[in-house]
Amino acid sequence: MEFRLPDLGEGLADAELVSWAVRVGDVVELNQTIADVETAKAQVSLPCPFAGTVLELLAEPGDTVLVGAPLIRVGVAAESATAPAESATAPAESDAAAAETAAAPAETTTAASGTAGSAKTAAERQSVLVGYGPDSEPVSRRARAAAARAAAPEPEAALSNGTPDARPAESATRSAGSGFDDDRMRLARPAATPGARKLAREIGVDLASITGTGPEGAVTVDDLHGARREPLAADHIPIHTAPPVSPMRAPAGARPAASERETRTPISGIRKRTAAAMVASAQHIPQAGTFVTTDFTGSMELLDHLRATPTFAGLTLTPLALVAKATLVALSEFPEISSYWDESNQEIVTKHYVNLGIAVATERGLLVPNLKEAQGLSLRDLCQEIGRVAELARGGAATPADLTGGTFTITNVGVFGVDTGVPLVNPGEAAILCLGSIRKRPWVHRDELAVRWVTTLGLSFDHRMIDGEQGSRFLASVAALLEDPLTLLGRV
């Protein structure tokens, strides 16, 4: 049976294979996890919809697989039972052909041809994986690559005097058999949990160098964390390091080899998808920005007061929650800010709801989970939901539904000590608000110089549907609400 990548969410056309939890030859049970994939920046475990033996893995970790494309082949019980039956009929067909040859010499050529064809078919079916027919079946990518390597001569195939070398024949012998010259490498790769394989790729650690403490000696995530705390062996080379240069003797005073000066990391996972989204944003959205610096002292005093009330007991009330509430109030006054440009239909679509995206920095990269129907949330609800989605994102538990469908985004660069930023608008949205650091500064308050809490807000917006006036008025409204947060009380 062929398992194809299912639709993991509305609008998702592909997924990146993170790791396999099974190998060729493993016996899988119904709904057993066979692989981890990542799509829309969320990691999802795929269960197998049927039980049987793994026959072929049709993608490698790091490959992007389209929805509906074959992912794995599993031989179920019915398929496995047919293979012995076919093999058993081959000798009988051969004996019948021999009898016909003795009785009718004129038909010797035809019978021999038929017997040879039958034997050839049986041999082919035995040489391929169980449950598949002869060479009329599609050939996998790795099988084609193996066949090409077997057919092509090695660089040392011919000596300078024209005498052929015997090594190509040995190479061809190694490539024969099941059609996979890397089967032994696949089966001999270090045992590890899927999470450990993913972490090893991210931090550039060779699993073969780690002693596993999991079941049957499998390497676990804890083993990798322990290895990171220990100094690497002198001969350990990270798997993402660039290949060494030619082993020629370097002259005195030469620079270090490229492998000692550079590290190459494959572009995959969250970084790959973030890059694609930002390229689309820069290429297709004409963006403009506006900024305002505002007195945040009233908001800081309000937050201190609310933290001491029973309503917010046990919650972490941050300035971000108050900024989110002010933003939602301003969006109700400026609904055009919560819209998007429909290029295919040449329409501006205004959304009368807000799925508020909150940018979260994680170890795997930047994630933007969004709060569904946030326009109806109170300040307490916002505080809870921001904490919940941030925890999901950092823990790698955010689903595609959590990470898609946003209508407006807030990013908080102030936590890194930055005054403000110029973020790119997420595709499918019209604007993004940037919150800078909140710090004490000299400020003119009531015509007197005073030390006040001050912050800078930045707004990037799609200039196709939001004019400078609209963007500026919206940002000024958010700043005014934060400067006099008592005006929010009627909407908190």
N, C-alpha and C positions, 0 to 999 in steps of 0.2 A: 504494500500500500504506500502511496505517495502522500506525504503530509505537506500541504502548501501553507505559506504564511497567511494567517487569517487577518481580517480587518480588525485592527486594534483600537480604532476610534474614528469618529467622523472626520473626514478630510485628510486622513493619514494615508499616504500612498506607498510608503516603504518603511523599513526598519533596518537598523544596523545590528548585525549579529555580534553580541558581546562575547559569549562563550558557550561551549557545548557542555552539557552535563552527562553525556553518554559518548561511547565510542563504537566503532564498527564491531559487530559481534556481541554487543551487550544485549541482554534480554530486558525489555521494558514492559512495565505494567500499564494498565489503563489509567490515564490522567497523571502519569508520572512526569515530573519536570524533565524536559530534555534539553532546553536551551534558555538562555537569557538574551533578550533583544532590547534595543533602546530605540524609542521613537518619540518624537516631539519632546525630547530631553527627559523622558521617563523610562525607567528600566522595568521590563515586564518579563515574568517567567512564563514560558510556554509549556502547557501540559500536552502529552501525547494522546490523541483521541482513540488510539487502539493499542492493543498489546501484541507483542511479537519480538522479533530479533532485528536489531539495527543492521541494515544492509549497506547503506551508503549515506554519508553526510554530504549534502550538495552545496554547502557554502562554508567558507572559512571565517573565523572570528575577524571582525573588521570589515567584512563584505556588507554592502547595502543590498538588501533583498526587497524586491517589489511585492506588494500585497498580491497574493494569488500565485506567486512563483514557487516552484518546488523547493522545499527546505531539507527534507530527510526522507529516506525510503526505509520502510519497516516491513519485514516479511511476517505476515500473520500466519496463524496455524494452517489455514486452508492452502496458502501458497507453499508453505514449507512441506506439506504432505504431497504435493504434486511432483516435487523434484525427485524423490526416490522412485516414484512410479514411472516417471519418464526414463530414469536410468535403468530400471529393471526391464523395460520393454526393448531396450537397444540390443541385448544379446539375442532375444527371440527373433527380432527382425533380421539380424545377421544370419542366424541358423536357417531361417526360411529362405533367405536369398541364396544361401549355399545349396539348399535342396533344389531350388528352381534351376540353378546353374547346372547341376548334375543331370537333371531331367531334360533340359532343353539347351544344348550347347549353342544354338543360334542366338539365344537371348543372353549369353554370357556378359557381353559388354554392357547391356542395359541393366542387368541385375547387379553387376559389380559397381556400376555407377550409382545405382540406388543405394546399395549397401554402404558405399563410401560416403554418400551424402548423409545417410542416416547416422553413420559413425561420426561424421564431421559435426552434425547437429548435436549429438549427445556430448561430444567432447567440448564443444563450445558452451553448452549449457552447464557443464561441470566446471568450466574455467571461469565463468562469470559468477556473480553473486546469486545466491539462492532466490528463486522467485522471478527471475528475468529470463527472457528468451534469448535467441541467438543474436548475431550481430545486426539484425534489423532493428533492434532496440536503440534508442538514442544513447550516444556515448557521452559520459560526463566530461566536464572540463578537465578534471585531473587525469582522466583516462586518456584524453586526447594529448595532453601535455606529456604524459608518460610515453605514449606511442611515438610522439615527435622526438623525444630524447633518445628513445631506443633506435630510431631510424637514422638520426644524425650522428656522424662520426665525432668522436671526442677530439680535442685539439691535438692529442698525441697519437691520432689514429695512423698517421703515416710518418715514417722517419725521413730524414733529409735525403737519404739515398733511394727513396721510393719503396723500401721494404715495409710491408704492412705490419702493424703492431697487433698483438693478440688481445690487447686490453679492450678494444671495442666489442669483441665477441663476449667478453666477460660482462661488460656493461649491458649488452642486449639481454644476456641471461638474467641479470638482476632485474631488468625491467619487465621480464615475462611473468606469466602466472595470472594473478587476478587483475592485472592491468594497472595496478597502483604500485609504483616503485617506492612510495613513501608509507606503505602499510606498516612495515616494521617500525618506522620512526613514529607513526601515529600510535601504534600499540605500546611502544616503549617510552612514550613521553611521560614525564613525572605525573603521578596521581595527585590531583588537587581538587578542591572544591571550586565551583564556578566563581564564587566571590573572590577566592584567592587568585584564580587565573586573571580576573579582571584587574585586581589591585596590582598584581605583578607586572602586567603590561603598562599600567599607569606610572609606576615608580621605577620601571626598568630593571627588574630583578629576574634573574634566571631561576626558574623553579627547580632545576636540576641541582642547584647549589644549596637548596634548603632541605633540612631534615624535617619531614612531616610528622605530626603527632596525632593526626586524625585517624579515622577508621582505615585499616589496612595501610597505614603509613601515609595517608593523603596529606598534602600541605594545606593548612588552614590559614585564614586571615590573621589569627593570632601568631602563627609561626612567622608570617611576613613582618608583622609589627615587631616581633622580637629580633628578626634579622636586621631591621632598620636601625635598631638600637645598638647592634653589635657592629664593629668595624668590618668592612668588606675585606675579603682575602686579597692579597696582593695581585693574584692572577685573575681576579674576577673582573669581567668586562660587562657592563650593562647591555641588555639586548638592544637598546635603542641607540647605542653608540655607532657613529659612522664607521664604515669599513676602513681598515688600515691602508696606508699607501703602500706603494711598491717596496719590497724589502731590499732596497739598494742602500749602500753605505752612504750616510749623509756626511757632507763636508763639515769641517769644524766650524762652529758658530751658526749652524743651520737652525731654523726654527723647529719647534716640536712638530711631530707628525700631526696630520689633520685629526686623527682619532683622539689626540690628547687635547685638542683645542675646540672641538665641536661636538655637540650631541644632537642627533636627529630623532625627533619624536613624531611618529605617524599622526596625521590629523584625523581624528576619529571622535566618536561619541559626542559629548556636549559641545566640545570646541568646534567640531565640524559643522554641527547644526547651527550654532551661534554665528559662525562665520557666514554660512549661507544666508541666514536671516538678515545680518547686517549688510552684506553685499546687496541683497535685494532692496533693503531700505535706502542705501546710499544711491543706488542706480535708478530707482523708480519714484522716490519721494523727494520733491523739492522742499528742503527743510529750512526753517528759519527759527530764530531763538530770541528770547527776551528775558531780562533778569530784573530782580528787585531785592533790595536789602531792607529788612524790616526789624522792628523792635519786637523781640520775642519774650520780653520780661513778663508781660501779663500771662502768657501761655505757661511759662515755667512756674509762676505762682499758682495758677489754677491746677496744674498737674500735681504740685506738692500738696495742695489741699485735697484733691480727689484721692490721692494715694492713701490718705489717712481715714477715708470714709469706709464704712462696711461694704458699700457697693463694689469697691475695687479690692477688697481683701483677698489675698492670695493670687492676685494678677500682677503682671509686670506692665505697668502703664508707662509708655514711652512717648516722647514728643512725636514719633512717627504716627502713632494712633490719632493724636490730635490733628496733625497735618492731614491725615487721611479723611477725618471727619470734615475739616474745613474744605477740602477738595471736593467731597461729595456734595456739600451744600452749594459750592460755586458751580458745579456741573449742572445742578438743577436750574440755576439761573442762566447758564450758557450751554444749552443742550447741543449746540453745533460742535462743541469740543468733543463730545462723545459720538463720533461718527466715523465713517471710513469711505474711501473712494473706490467705487465699483467700476473698474476699468472696462470690463467686458460689456456691461450694460450702460456705461456712460451715465452713472447716477451717483449722487451723494446720498449715502444711507445713514440716516440719523437714528441712533439707538436710544430708546426711552428706558433703558436700564443700564446699570454700570456693573461690569465684571472687573473689579479693581485689581490690577496686577501689582504685586509687591516684589521687587527685585531682591533676590537672596543670593549672597555669595556662599558657595559650598566648596568642598574639597575637589569636587568633580568639575566645577565651573559655575557660571552664572545661570541661575534658574529663576523663572518668573511665574510662580503660581498665582492664581487670581481668586479673589473672593467673589463668589457668584451672588448676583442680586444685592450688591453691597449698598445700594441706595437706601435700603430699608433698615440698615444696621445702626444700632445705637453706639455710642462711644465705648460702652462696656463690651458689646458684641464685637466691635472692631478690634478691641484689645485682645479678646480671646481668639478671633479668627486669624489675626496677623501672627500671633504666637503659634497657632496650630499649623498653618501652611508653611511657616518658616521651619518648624521642626520636621515636617514631612520632607521638605526639600533637602535639608541638611542630612537627614537620615536615609535619603535615597528611596523614600516610600511614596513620593508624589506620583500620581497616575497621569496618563495623557489628558484626562478630563480636567485635572487640576491645572495643567500647564497650557491649555488651549482655550480659545474663546474670549480672551481679554479684550476690553474696550478702552481702557485707560490705565497707564502705568505710573507708579511712583518709585523712584530709585533714591536711596539715601547714601550719598557719598560722604556725608558729614561724619559717619562713624570711623572714617579713615583719616579724619583731620583735614579734609579738603573743604575749601570755602564753597565751591559750587562746581558744576560740570556742564558739558554740552552733550547729553545722551542722544543717541539716534532713536527715532520713532520706530516702534515695533510694527512690522507689516500687518495690515488689517486694523490699525488704530490711527488716530489723528494727532495725538499729542502725548508727551511724557513729561512729568514734573520731577525736577531734581531738588532734593533737600540737602543743603550744605551744612557745615559744622555750626553748632550753636555755642557761642563763647561770649565771655564778657569783653565789652569794648567801650571806648569812650563814645558817648552818644548825646546829642542835644535833645533833652526831654523837658518840655514846658519852658523853653527858652533858657534852659540852664544845662551846662555840661555835666553829665552824670555817667556812671558806669552802669551799663545795661546789658542784658542778654540780647545778642543780635545774631541774625542768620541771613543767608542769601538764598533765594529761591530762583531756579532757572526753569524755563519752559521751552521745549523744542516742539515744533508743530509742523504739520503738513500745510504748506502755503497754497496748495491748490484749492483747499476748501476753508482754510482759516486765514483771515487777513491779519495784518499786524495789529489793527485796532482790536479785533476780537480776542486775539491771544493776549494782548496787553491788559485789556479789561478783565479777562478771566484771572490772570495772575495777580492783578491788583486786588481783586476781590478776595482771593485766598489769603494774601498778605494782610488785608484789613481784618479779616476774621481772626487771624492769629495774633494780630496786634491788640485787638479788643475781644478776647475769647468769650466774654460774657454774652456777646450777641449769639453765640452758639448754643446757649443754655436751652433755648426754646426748641432746638432741633437735636439735642443730645439724647 
